[in-house]
Amino acid sequence: MSRSNDFASAFAKAHADAGLERVSIAHILQTIQKDPAFLFSPDLRQGGGQCPMHAAPNTDDADKVTVNTLLAYLFERLRDHVATKLPLDERGQVMLPIPPRSPHGIHPADRAVMAAAPLDVMASVLRDATCHLLDGLITGWAADLLTEEEHYRAQGSGEISAAAAATFILRSTLEDSSLYQRAGYDMLSITKTGSHTAIHICWAMVEAAPLLVPGREAAAYDDLVRRSLKQVVPLSMASLGMLVHYMEASGIEPHDGLAIHLLPKDQTAFVLDESGLICLNPEPITRFAKPEERHYTGCPAFYTPGFIKLYLDIVASIAMDYGVYDRLRDR
């Protein structure tokens, strides 16, 4: 058993021990909401003007704050886009596409084949299809934003919407940033990569439930996973390096780095807290910081109300629809 606040406090301390200071971007988002003209302020490119690394010499850290602030701002549009465009069948269940690069060649709509597939194959197809579905929705969100930006540019009046302005500033920052150019990241690739990580963790939570509490009905597992979300959210507040190292050390992250593998039975990330909810185990926490890295913001989705919950809702509903808990309980 673990206390529910053990992980969050231990993770924060490990960041501090690694020389990392958390910069909350919540106040920068509030400033943009009150005055969208702040998007064009030089202060936005210097850590938001008010955060502790305002005068820091490390431009990589300043770029991270700017990029993650703009992503968090635009993720409200993404959250709403995913919620309204999610394809549902006549039963109100998520319709999954065929994963284009899957080695299994199974269409998730073929329920008989899915039910007959080995557990690891079924899990792989569902995870892969979920990521592919969200990739398409993310592409649509980005295309809408770029279309909106181009609309205002074509008008030539000098007027622009806040979302179009944020898209322009984000793209400009990414193009000018040596940090993001070294990694080859743009708005689309950052968002898709983060989405895959979130989906991977949500599926891992689902798969952990029967390991931690054997012999329950599917509805009990569904309830447990949904009530446990707040216990796992501290992962999204991490620096990217600390997150990756935790996932690797705890068994969440497979050796090939792909989000399509069933959570191994010997995972050490998920445990039960004193109230019986799923929480994170602090023991696999590994201190890590890149050279000259001093500040981190956490995932932009953390600052977007309801976004992480939406992803868990999607995964949990797919798990119930495909009888995943029953398969996991019997393995």
C-alpha positions in Angstrom: 0.0 0.0 0.0 1.1 3.6 -0.6 -0.3 6.9 0.6 -2.0 8.9 -2.2 0.4 11.9 -1.9 3.7 9.9 -1.8 4.4 10.0 -5.5 3.7 13.7 -6.1 5.9 14.8 -3.2 8.7 12.4 -4.1 8.6 13.4 -7.7 8.7 17.1 -6.9 11.7 16.5 -4.6 13.5 14.4 -7.2 13.1 17.2 -9.7 14.5 19.7 -7.2 17.4 17.3 -6.3 18.2 17.1 -10.1 18.5 20.9 -10.1 15.1 21.5 -11.8 12.6 24.2 -10.8 9.0 23.9 -11.9 7.5 26.9 -13.8 3.7 27.0 -13.8 2.4 28.5 -16.9 -1.1 29.0 -15.5 -0.6 32.7 -14.8 0.7 33.2 -18.4 -2.4 31.6 -19.7 -4.5 33.9 -17.5 -2.7 36.9 -18.9 -3.4 35.8 -22.5 -7.1 35.2 -21.6 -7.4 38.7 -20.2 -5.4 40.4 -22.9 -4.8 38.4 -26.1 -2.4 41.1 -27.3 0.1 39.6 -24.8 0.7 36.9 -27.5 2.7 39.5 -29.4 4.6 40.7 -26.4 8.4 40.1 -26.1 7.7 39.0 -22.5 6.0 35.8 -23.9 9.3 34.8 -25.5 11.1 35.4 -22.2 9.3 32.9 -20.0 6.1 34.8 -19.8 7.6 37.9 -18.1 6.8 36.8 -14.5 8.2 33.3 -14.0 11.5 32.8 -12.1 13.6 32.1 -15.2 12.9 35.5 -16.7 16.5 36.5 -16.8 17.9 32.9 -17.2 20.6 32.6 -19.9 19.3 29.3 -21.1 17.1 30.0 -24.2 16.1 26.4 -24.4 14.2 26.8 -21.1 12.6 30.0 -22.3 11.5 28.3 -25.5 9.9 25.4 -23.6 7.8 27.9 -21.5 6.7 29.8 -24.6 5.9 26.6 -26.6 4.1 24.8 -23.8 2.1 27.9 -23.0 0.9 28.3 -26.6 0.2 24.6 -26.9 -1.8 24.7 -23.6 -3.8 27.6 -25.0 -4.5 25.9 -28.3 -5.3 22.6 -26.6 -8.7 23.9 -25.4 -9.6 23.9 -29.1 -8.1 20.4 -29.5 -10.0 19.1 -26.5 -13.3 20.4 -28.0 -12.4 19.2 -31.5 -11.7 15.7 -30.2 -14.9 15.6 -28.1 -17.1 16.8 -31.0 -15.4 14.9 -33.9 -14.9 11.6 -32.2 -16.6 9.0 -34.5 -19.3 7.0 -32.6 -21.5 4.2 -33.9 -25.2 3.8 -33.3 -24.5 2.5 -29.8 -22.5 5.5 -28.9 -19.3 3.6 -28.9 -16.0 4.8 -30.4 -15.4 3.6 -33.9 -11.7 2.6 -34.4 -9.8 2.7 -37.7 -7.5 0.0 -39.0 -4.0 0.8 -37.7 -2.1 1.4 -41.0 1.3 0.0 -39.8 0.0 -2.8 -37.5 1.7 -6.1 -38.2 -1.5 -7.9 -37.3 -3.8 -6.8 -40.1 -6.9 -6.9 -37.9 -9.8 -4.4 -38.3 -11.1 -3.5 -34.9 -14.6 -3.6 -36.2 -14.3 -7.4 -36.8 -15.4 -8.3 -33.3 -15.1 -12.1 -33.9 -11.5 -11.8 -35.0 -10.7 -9.4 -32.2 -12.2 -11.8 -29.6 -10.3 -14.8 -31.0 -7.0 -12.9 -31.1 -4.4 -13.6 -28.3 -4.6 -11.0 -25.6 -1.4 -9.2 -26.5 -2.5 -9.0 -30.1 -5.9 -7.6 -29.2 -4.2 -5.1 -26.8 -1.8 -4.0 -29.5 -4.5 -3.5 -32.1 -6.6 -1.4 -29.7 -3.7 0.7 -28.5 -2.5 1.3 -32.1 -6.0 2.1 -33.4 -6.6 4.5 -30.6 -3.4 6.4 -31.4 -4.2 6.4 -35.1 -7.7 7.7 -34.4 -6.4 10.6 -32.3 -3.6 11.3 -34.9 -6.4 12.0 -37.4 -8.3 14.2 -35.1 -5.1 16.1 -34.2 -4.4 16.7 -37.9 -7.8 18.1 -38.4 -7.4 20.5 -35.4 -4.1 21.7 -36.8 -5.5 22.1 -40.3 -8.4 24.2 -38.9 -6.0 26.5 -37.0 -3.8 27.0 -40.1 -6.8 27.7 -42.2 -8.0 30.2 -39.7 -4.6 31.9 -39.7 -4.5 32.0 -43.5 -8.0 33.5 -43.6 -7.0 36.5 -41.5 -3.7 36.9 -43.4 -5.7 36.9 -46.7 -8.0 39.6 -45.5 -5.0 42.0 -45.1 -6.9 44.1 -42.5 -4.4 43.5 -39.7 -7.1 41.8 -37.6 -6.6 38.3 -36.3 -8.2 35.9 -33.9 -6.5 35.0 -30.7 -6.2 31.3 -31.8 -4.8 32.3 -35.2 -2.3 34.6 -33.5 -1.3 31.8 -31.1 -0.8 29.5 -34.0 1.4 32.0 -35.8 3.5 32.7 -32.7 3.9 29.0 -31.9 5.0 28.2 -35.4 7.5 31.1 -35.4 8.9 30.1 -32.0 9.3 26.5 -33.1 11.0 27.5 -36.4 13.4 29.9 -34.5 14.2 27.6 -31.6 17.4 25.6 -31.8 16.0 23.2 -29.1 13.0 22.2 -31.3 14.8 22.3 -34.6 17.4 19.9 -33.2 14.6 17.5 -32.4 12.8 18.2 -35.7 9.6 19.0 -33.9 6.7 21.1 -35.2 3.2 21.7 -33.7 1.8 18.5 -35.2 4.6 16.1 -34.2 4.8 17.5 -30.6 1.1 17.1 -30.1 0.9 13.6 -31.6 3.9 12.4 -29.6 2.4 13.7 -26.4 -1.0 12.2 -27.3 0.6 8.8 -27.8 2.3 9.0 -24.4 -1.0 10.0 -22.8 -2.9 7.1 -24.5 -0.1 4.7 -23.5 -0.4 5.7 -19.9 -4.2 5.5 -20.0 -4.1 2.0 -21.4 -1.5 1.0 -18.9 -3.8 2.1 -16.1 -6.6 0.0 -17.5 -4.3 -3.0 -17.8 -3.0 -2.5 -14.3 -6.4 -2.7 -12.6 -6.9 -6.5 -12.8 -3.2 -7.0 -11.8 -3.7 -5.1 -8.6 -7.3 -6.2 -7.8 -7.9 -9.7 -9.1 -11.3 -11.2 -9.6 -13.6 -8.2 -10.1 -16.3 -7.6 -12.7 -15.6 -5.3 -15.6 -17.8 -2.5 -14.2 -15.8 -2.5 -11.0 -12.5 -2.1 -12.9 -14.0 0.7 -15.0 -15.0 2.5 -11.9 -11.6 2.0 -10.2 -9.7 3.3 -13.2 -11.9 6.4 -13.6 -11.7 7.2 -9.9 -7.9 6.8 -9.9 -7.2 9.3 -12.6 -6.3 12.1 -10.1 -3.7 9.8 -8.6 -1.8 9.4 -11.9 -2.1 13.1 -13.1 1.2 14.0 -11.3 3.0 12.2 -14.2 1.9 15.0 -16.5 3.5 17.6 -14.3 7.0 16.2 -14.9 9.9 17.3 -17.0 10.1 15.2 -20.2 13.3 13.6 -19.1 12.1 12.6 -15.7 8.8 11.3 -17.2 10.7 9.1 -19.7 13.1 7.8 -17.1 10.2 6.9 -14.8 8.3 5.1 -17.5 11.4 3.1 -18.4 12.4 2.2 -14.9 8.9 1.1 -13.9 8.1 -1.1 -16.9 5.5 1.2 -18.5 7.8 2.0 -21.4 8.8 -0.9 -23.6 12.3 -1.3 -25.0 11.2 -0.3 -28.5 9.5 2.8 -27.3 6.2 2.0 -29.0 2.8 2.6 -27.3 1.3 -0.7 -28.6 2.5 -3.2 -26.0 0.5 -4.7 -23.1 1.6 -3.6 -19.7 3.9 -6.3 -18.3 2.9 -8.2 -15.2 6.2 -7.3 -13.5 5.5 -3.5 -13.9 6.3 -1.5 -10.8 4.6 1.8 -11.7 1.1 1.2 -10.4 0.2 0.2 -6.8 -2.8 0.7 -4.6 -3.1 3.5 -2.1 -4.5 3.4 1.4 -8.1 3.9 0.1 -7.8 1.2 -2.6 -7.3 3.5 -5.6 -4.6 3.0 -8.2 -1.7 5.4 -7.6 1.9 5.7 -8.7 4.8 4.0 -6.9 7.6 6.5 -6.0 10.3 3.8 -5.9 11.1 3.8 -9.7 11.7 7.6 -9.8 15.0 8.4 -11.4 16.6 11.8 -11.2 17.6 13.2 -14.5 18.3 16.6 -16.1 19.9 17.5 -19.4 23.0 19.7 -19.2 22.1 23.3 -18.5 18.4 22.4 -18.1 17.0 24.2 -15.0 13.3 24.7 -15.5 10.3 22.6 -16.6 6.6 23.3 -17.0 5.0 19.9 -17.2 2.8 18.7 -20.1 0.6 21.4 -21.7 -2.4 19.1 -21.4 -2.1 19.4 -17.6 -3.1 23.0 -17.9 -6.1 22.3 -20.2 -9.1 21.5 -18.0 -10.7 18.2 -18.8 -8.2 17.2 -21.5 -6.5 14.3 -19.7 -9.8 13.1 -18.5 -11.2 13.1 -22.0 -8.4 10.8 -23.2 -9.0 8.4 -20.2 -12.7 8.5 -21.0 -12.0 7.4 -24.6 -9.6 4.6 -23.5 -11.9 3.4 -20.7 -14.9 3.2 -22.9 -13.0 1.3 -25.6 -11.8 -1.2 -22.9 -15.4 -1.8 -21.7 -16.7 -2.1 -25.3 -14.1 -4.7 -26.3 -14.3 -6.7 -23.0 -10.7 -6.0 -22.2 -11.1 -6.3 -18.5 -12.5 -9.8 -18.8 -9.6 -10.9 -21.0 -7.1 -9.3 -18.6 -8.7 -10.9 -15.5 -8.4 -14.3 -17.0 -4.9 -14.2 -18.2 
